[in-house]
């Protein structure tokens, strides 16, 4: 059943490359009292807005100085209605999502377009924040929160894998994390995903790099950290992320060589920055949480791990003059997972694992939960391991295939 699901998700993800996909952003423009109509898509929000306001480029067919547009925002159609009046250099913004009714004033076409970009990008009033919060809840394609491909889900997944559901870094059979000294890791993950939106399917790809480090203070306490890099492309719109997490792992019940049961608790906190010019997105997220890990040694060298994690996210306000970054985040995520790790036949160095993870968004989100199926191989020497894994995330409107390759080294 596991491999059947992997094959299905693989076919969905890569088969979608041949399907017609939609851009994140579009404007349905009307003019001449609604008798003329034109739709223009774009992966760059600033480029779309600038050409719409001064009716250049693909909008050059618009005539007159008064016209209207309906904005598709992160795959959410009719998210914002825009009425342009170039006689007065005003934009009138309305939205059925929040009851929004705002007028922006500029000095020329270029300034007027920039006013709208800044209104989205930098929160000039509470109406912008309210609009963004509602869009995040309603769209499966938003990149900050509320769906399996969002930054909050990504960060929760990083800490869960690096600090909780991790494998051993050597053939040592003692409790994971209680090895002497320290160990460092390096993991590269590549993803291909597909999102179902009201306007059609959208395809994306993602590359992640994680660098975890464990410093052991005796066998019961460890300082754990992770540095994360992220590059994400969704229908040509590019996003970049950088962050770090720090935790302190305590082992109230220490499992030694011949013991069967171990228990580890890890409180952690971290920060993450996300930016995109084309997506008109910038956010600084703070997170904190707690990871609980139980592990049982079964047979001689096999291990079952049960891991639970609670993570809370808040956006960190960054002021720019009279403005502040306007990506409001208030999310809590609960993850539960189980992993079975066992040697392959009687080989001393080759191990295989299989795991299942359930993820729940506890606050308002477009996707309330998603599940992860994964498996991998690990080649372990005395102080070094090479690890390969394949996993699939799936939800009602989201499918993702993830391949990871990395190593861990005891220092």
C-alpha positions in Angstrom: 0.0 0.0 0.0 2.8 2.4 0.9 4.6 1.9 -2.4 1.3 2.1 -4.3 0.7 5.6 -2.8 4.2 6.7 -3.7 3.8 5.6 -7.3 0.4 7.4 -7.6 1.8 10.7 -6.1 4.8 10.4 -8.4 2.6 10.1 -11.5 0.4 13.0 -10.4 3.3 15.3 -9.7 5.3 14.6 -12.9 2.2 14.1 -15.1 1.0 17.5 -14.2 4.0 19.0 -16.0 2.1 18.3 -19.2 -1.2 19.8 -18.1 -2.3 23.4 -18.5 -1.4 25.2 -15.3 -2.4 28.7 -14.2 -0.3 31.6 -12.8 -0.6 32.8 -9.3 -1.7 36.3 -10.3 -4.1 37.6 -13.0 -6.3 40.5 -13.7 -9.6 40.3 -15.5 -9.9 43.9 -17.0 -13.1 45.5 -18.3 -13.6 48.9 -19.9 -16.0 50.8 -22.1 -18.7 50.3 -19.5 -17.9 46.6 -19.3 -18.3 45.9 -23.0 -14.6 45.1 -23.5 -12.8 42.3 -21.5 -9.3 41.0 -21.2 -7.5 38.5 -18.9 -3.8 38.7 -18.3 -1.8 36.3 -16.1 1.6 36.8 -14.6 4.0 35.1 -12.2 5.1 38.6 -11.0 2.6 40.7 -9.1 4.5 44.0 -9.5 4.8 43.5 -13.3 1.1 42.7 -13.5 0.0 45.7 -11.5 2.3 48.2 -13.2 1.1 47.2 -16.7 -2.5 47.1 -15.6 -2.5 50.6 -14.0 -0.8 52.3 -17.0 -2.5 49.9 -19.5 0.8 49.0 -21.2 2.2 45.6 -22.3 -0.6 43.0 -22.5 -3.0 45.6 -21.3 -2.2 48.0 -24.1 -5.6 47.3 -25.7 -7.4 49.2 -22.8 -8.8 52.5 -24.0 -9.8 55.5 -21.9 -8.6 56.5 -18.4 -11.3 54.7 -16.4 -11.5 50.9 -16.2 -11.9 48.1 -13.8 -10.1 44.9 -12.9 -10.7 41.8 -10.8 -7.5 40.4 -9.2 -6.6 36.8 -8.9 -4.3 36.7 -5.8 -2.3 33.5 -5.1 -4.8 31.4 -7.1 -7.8 33.0 -5.4 -10.1 34.5 -8.1 -11.9 37.8 -7.5 -9.9 38.4 -4.4 -9.7 42.1 -5.0 -11.7 44.5 -7.2 -9.7 47.4 -8.6 -11.2 50.5 -10.2 -8.7 52.8 -11.9 -9.3 56.5 -12.6 -6.3 58.0 -14.3 -8.0 61.4 -14.5 -7.8 61.7 -10.7 -4.9 59.1 -10.3 -6.9 57.0 -7.8 -7.4 53.3 -7.2 -10.6 52.2 -5.5 -10.2 48.8 -3.8 -13.0 46.5 -2.7 -13.1 42.9 -1.6 -16.0 40.6 -0.8 -13.6 38.6 1.4 -13.5 41.2 4.1 -15.8 44.1 3.1 -12.8 46.1 2.1 -13.4 49.6 0.8 -10.2 51.6 0.3 -9.1 54.4 -2.0 -5.4 55.0 -2.9 -4.2 58.3 -4.3 -1.1 58.8 -6.5 0.6 61.6 -8.5 0.9 59.6 -11.8 0.5 56.1 -13.2 3.8 54.8 -11.8 3.2 56.2 -8.3 -0.3 54.8 -8.3 0.8 51.3 -9.2 3.5 51.5 -6.4 0.8 52.6 -3.9 -1.1 49.3 -4.5 2.1 47.2 -4.3 3.1 48.9 -1.1 -0.4 48.5 0.3 -0.1 44.7 -0.1 3.6 44.4 0.7 3.7 46.9 3.6 0.8 47.2 5.9 -0.3 50.9 5.9 -3.5 50.2 7.7 -5.4 47.4 9.4 -7.5 46.7 6.3 -4.4 45.3 4.5 -3.7 42.9 7.3 -7.3 41.8 7.4 -7.3 41.2 3.7 -4.1 39.1 3.8 -5.3 37.0 6.7 -8.5 36.1 4.9 -6.6 35.3 1.6 -4.2 33.0 3.5 -7.1 31.1 5.0 -8.9 30.7 1.7 -6.1 29.9 -0.8 -4.1 26.7 -0.9 -1.4 28.5 -2.9 -0.4 31.1 -0.3 3.2 30.6 0.7 3.3 31.8 4.3 0.7 29.7 6.1 -2.3 27.4 6.0 -1.3 24.6 3.6 1.3 21.8 3.3 3.6 23.9 1.1 3.6 27.0 3.3 6.5 28.3 5.4 4.8 27.3 8.7 4.4 23.7 7.5 8.0 23.7 6.2 9.5 24.9 9.5 7.4 22.6 11.6 8.6 19.7 9.3 12.3 20.7 9.6 12.3 20.6 13.4 10.2 17.4 13.5 12.7 15.6 11.3 15.9 17.2 12.6 15.2 17.1 16.3 12.5 14.4 16.6 12.1 11.7 14.0 15.8 11.5 13.2 17.9 8.4 12.5 21.1 7.3 14.1 24.4 8.8 12.9 26.4 5.5 13.4 26.1 1.8 14.2 26.0 2.7 17.9 22.9 1.1 19.4 22.6 3.5 22.3 19.8 6.0 22.5 19.6 8.4 19.6 21.2 11.7 20.6 23.1 10.3 23.6 26.3 9.6 21.7 29.5 11.2 23.1 30.9 14.4 21.7 28.9 15.9 18.9 27.6 15.1 15.4 26.8 17.3 12.4 24.6 16.6 9.4 23.9 17.9 5.9 20.6 17.1 4.1 19.4 18.2 0.6 15.8 17.7 -0.3 14.1 18.2 -3.7 10.4 18.4 -4.0 7.8 18.4 -6.9 4.3 19.4 -5.9 0.9 20.2 -7.3 -1.9 22.3 -5.8 -5.5 22.3 -6.8 -6.9 25.9 -6.8 -10.3 27.4 -7.9 -8.7 28.4 -11.2 -6.9 25.1 -12.0 -3.8 23.1 -11.0 -0.6 24.8 -10.1 2.8 23.1 -10.2 5.8 23.9 -8.0 9.3 22.7 -7.1 11.3 23.2 -4.0 14.9 22.7 -2.9 15.8 22.7 0.8 19.1 22.4 2.6 19.3 21.6 6.3 22.5 21.6 8.5 21.7 20.1 11.9 24.3 20.1 14.7 24.2 18.2 18.1 26.5 19.1 21.0 26.3 16.6 23.8 26.8 17.5 27.4 27.0 14.0 28.9 24.5 11.4 27.9 21.3 13.1 29.1 21.5 16.7 27.7 22.3 18.0 24.2 22.2 21.4 22.6 20.6 21.0 19.1 20.5 23.4 16.3 19.5 23.5 12.6 20.2 26.0 9.8 17.7 25.9 7.0 17.8 27.3 3.4 14.8 27.2 1.1 14.2 28.0 -2.6 10.7 27.6 -3.9 9.2 28.2 -7.4 5.5 28.1 -7.9 4.3 28.6 -11.5 7.4 30.8 -12.1 7.0 32.9 -8.9 10.2 32.5 -6.8 10.5 32.6 -3.0 13.6 32.5 -0.8 13.9 31.5 2.8 16.6 31.4 5.5 16.2 30.5 9.2 17.6 28.7 12.2 16.3 26.8 15.2 17.9 26.0 18.6 16.8 23.5 21.2 17.8 21.7 24.4 17.2 18.0 24.4 16.7 16.3 27.8 16.6 12.5 28.3 14.6 11.7 31.5 14.8 8.0 30.6 18.2 7.1 29.1 18.2 3.9 27.0 21.6 2.2 27.1 22.8 -0.8 24.9 20.7 -3.5 26.6 17.7 -1.3 27.6 14.4 -1.3 25.7 12.9 2.1 26.4 14.1 5.7 26.1 12.4 9.1 26.5 13.6 12.5 25.2 12.0 16.0 25.5 13.2 18.9 23.4 11.9 22.5 23.9 13.1 24.7 21.0 12.7 28.1 19.4 13.7 29.7 16.1 13.3 32.4 13.5 12.8 32.4 9.7 12.9 35.0 7.0 10.9 34.7 3.7 11.1 37.0 0.7 9.8 37.2 -2.8 9.9 40.2 -5.2 7.6 38.6 -7.7 5.2 37.3 -5.0 5.3 40.7 -3.2 5.9 38.8 0.1 8.2 39.4 3.0 7.9 38.0 6.4 9.9 37.3 9.5 8.4 34.4 11.5 9.2 33.3 15.0 8.5 29.9 16.3 8.7 27.9 19.6 7.6 24.5 20.6 8.1 21.2 22.3 9.1 17.8 20.9 8.4 14.6 22.8 10.2 11.4 21.6 9.7 7.8 22.8 11.8 5.0 21.4 11.7 1.2 21.9 14.4 -1.2 20.9 12.9 -4.3 19.5 14.8 -7.4 18.6 18.5 -6.7 18.7 19.0 -3.8 16.4 15.6 -2.6 15.4 14.0 0.6 16.8 10.5 2.0 16.9 10.2 5.8 17.5 7.1 7.7 18.5 7.3 11.5 18.2 4.9 14.3 18.9 5.5 18.0 18.3 3.7 21.2 19.1 4.8 24.4 17.4 3.5 28.0 17.7 4.2 30.6 15.0 3.9 34.4 15.1 5.1 37.0 12.6 7.7 39.3 13.9 6.9 42.9 13.1 9.6 44.8 11.1 9.0 48.5 10.7 10.0 50.4 7.6 9.3 54.1 8.2 5.6 54.4 8.9 4.9 50.9 7.5 5.4 47.4 8.8 5.7 44.1 7.0 2.1 43.0 6.5 2.1 39.2 6.5 0.1 38.3 9.6 0.7 34.8 11.0 -0.9 33.3 14.0 -0.7 29.5 13.7 -0.2 26.4 15.9 0.8 23.1 14.3 0.6 19.6 15.9 2.6 16.8 14.3 2.6 13.1 15.3 4.8 10.4 13.7 6.0 6.9 14.0 9.1 5.3 12.5 10.4 1.8 12.3 14.2 1.5 11.7 15.7 -1.9 11.2 18.9 -3.5 9.6 18.5 -5.0 6.2 18.8 -8.8 6.6 22.0 -9.5 8.6 24.1 -6.7 7.2 25.9 -4.7 9.8 25.9 -1.3 8.0 22.7 -1.1 5.9 19.5 0.0 7.6 16.0 0.6 6.2 13.2 2.7 7.7 9.6 3.5 7.1 7.5 6.3 8.8 4.1 7.9 8.9 3.5 11.5 10.0 0.1 13.3 10.6 0.2 17.1 10.6 -2.7 19.3 11.9 -3.2 23.1 11.6 -4.9 24.1 14.8 -5.8 27.6 13.7 -7.8 28.7 10.6 -6.2 27.2 7.5 -7.1 26.3 4.0 -5.9 22.7 4.7 -6.8 21.5 8.1 -4.4 18.5 8.0 -2.1 16.5 5.7 -0.3 13.2 6.0 3.2 12.0 5.1 4.4 8.6 4.1 8.1 8.0 3.8 10.9 5.4 3.7 14.6 5.3 3.3 17.9 3.6 3.4 20.9 4.4 5.7 24.4 3.2 5.3 26.1 3.4 8.7 29.8 3.1 9.6 31.3 3.5 13.0 31.1 7.4 13.0 29.4 8.2 9.7 26.1 7.5 8.0 24.8 8.2 4.5 21.0 8.5 4.2 18.5 8.5 1.4 14.7 8.9 1.8 11.6 9.2 -0.4 8.4 10.6 1.0 5.0 11.9 -0.2 2.7 14.5 1.4 -0.9 14.3 0.5 -4.1 16.3 1.3 -7.4 16.9 -0.6 -5.9 19.7 -2.8 -2.2 19.1 -2.4 0.3 16.4 -3.5 4.0 16.5 -3.0 6.9 14.1 -3.7 10.1 14.6 -1.8 13.5 13.0 -2.3 16.3 13.7 0.3 20.0 12.8 0.4 22.3 13.6 3.3 24.9 12.5 5.7 25.6 12.6 9.5 29.0 12.5 11.0 30.1 11.9 14.6 32.8 14.4 15.6 
